[in-house]
Amino acid sequence: MLNLICHNLQQFHQLPQGSLSPDINAGSTFTSVCINTAIYLPWLVSQCLNNGVIFKRATFKHIADAASSSLFQGQKINLVINCTGLGASKLGDVLDTSVVPARGQIVVVSNVADKMIATSGTDDGADEACYVITRAAGGGTVLGGCYQKGSWDSQVDRGLATRIMQRAVAICPSLTGGKGIEHLDVIRHGVGLRLVREGGARVELERISGVRVVHNYGAGGAGMRSRILTESRTTADHARLSKLLRMRAGCCRVGRGSARLFVQNLDMTGCEEFGN
Ligand SMILES: Cc1cc2nc3c(=O)[nH]c(=O)nc-3n(C[C@H](O)[C@H](O)[C@H](O)COP(=O)(O)OP(=O)(O)OC[C@H]3O[C@@H](n4cnc5c(N)ncnc54)[C@H](O)[C@@H]3O)c2cc1C
């Protein structure tokens, strides 16, 4: 995927000033990769299932509890992978106070944009954003957004939703054929909390109460795409992790979506072994 992104970024062009509206200082165009997470995440789950991974749901008070859980019917757990996101701030023996939410709000519409657009800021406040992303392989277009650091509010702000739609239609008239936001076909409104960690994502090994733990959380608003970066950051640890995962024993991952790192780089190694 890194190769694909590098290849596409070679098509990077600065837009001529004359082609921009007067309120825009500078613009660029490039091709990029769009991940439709509604398709990608179930695909990751199917890859895991195919490789013998067993999924169980549980809430842990302490990270080490994942290793002693009766969930695994006596199987010894040698490695716990901590992908708890914002939960890392409340999880016993982790209690990472540098993890904070950065609230995002989106509107998903069935209208299709002819390009992906993102701006570096808006005139509606420092914590508001403007992006238009038509999902790969269908599923509508995501209009965003905002970046409200410290806010845990999970409710849709209707005023903000209207501003999001107004900005999207203004910067991408093709969404509604040049008409107003009343011509947007809203599928749903969404709110999500990015898991921001002051100082950057935590990707490291630690031994807690005698249990080997791999932390992998705090990628902020880049958890999907940073899979590539976390892969390279963990290269040094890769041999050690692979060795651990090859120990022909249990491996418990606490958390949901971060399968991206371990499915592609590490988990499969372990899963193959578990299947034997
Ligand atoms: C509005 C918005 C826009 C975004 N845009 C992008 C983008 O353009 N590109 C990009 O790459 N990324 C983007 N992201 C970020 C991306 O969605 C996240 O980085 C990614 O979903 C994080 O996945 P995760 O598995 O690490 O954490 P999460 O998805 O937060 O999963 C953590 C899991 O851990 C579980 N958990 C927590 N505590 C416990 C416990 N004690 N016991 C058991 N389970 C526990 C939770 O229930 C949850 O299921 C965006 C996020 C938002 C909100």
The ligand as an ORCA input file, in Angstrom:
! r2SCAN-3c Opt
* xyz 0 1
  C     -14.517     11.729     12.731
  C     -13.327     10.816     12.540
  C     -12.634     10.861     11.350
  C     -11.546     10.030     11.146
  N     -10.902     10.079      9.941
  C      -9.856      9.262      9.730
  C      -9.175      9.284      8.487
  O      -9.505     10.033      7.565
  N      -8.116      8.456      8.311
  C      -7.697      7.628      9.297
  O      -6.732      6.918      9.090
  N      -8.319      7.571     10.491
  C      -9.381      8.376     10.737
  N     -10.008      8.367     11.944
  C      -9.393      7.593     13.049
  C      -9.728      6.136     13.033
  O     -11.114      5.953     12.899
  C      -9.252      5.594     14.376
  O      -7.872      5.875     14.507
  C      -9.441      4.125     14.462
  O     -10.795      3.793     14.365
  C      -8.923      3.643     15.798
  O      -9.095      2.280     15.877
  P      -8.678      1.510     17.189
  O      -9.062      0.089     17.017
  O      -7.260      1.803     17.521
  O      -9.544      2.149     18.359
  P     -11.113      2.090     18.553
  O     -11.825      1.955     17.262
  O     -11.433      3.261     19.431
  O     -11.355      0.747     19.340
  C     -11.025      0.612     20.708
  C     -11.813     -0.574     21.222
  O     -11.333     -0.929     22.513
  C     -12.450     -1.308     23.299
  N     -12.105     -1.141     24.705
  C     -11.717     -0.002     25.336
  N     -11.506     -0.240     26.645
  C     -11.767     -1.565     26.835
  C     -11.745     -2.410     27.994
  N     -11.442     -1.942     29.208
  N     -12.064     -3.724     27.832
  C     -12.409     -4.212     26.611
  N     -12.442     -3.450     25.475
  C     -12.143     -2.141     25.604
  C     -13.540     -0.344     22.850
  O     -14.804     -0.850     23.185
  C     -13.320     -0.297     21.360
  O     -14.020     -1.327     20.705
  C     -11.113      9.154     12.171
  C     -11.825      9.105     13.378
  C     -12.902      9.931     13.564
  C     -13.656      9.855     14.870
*
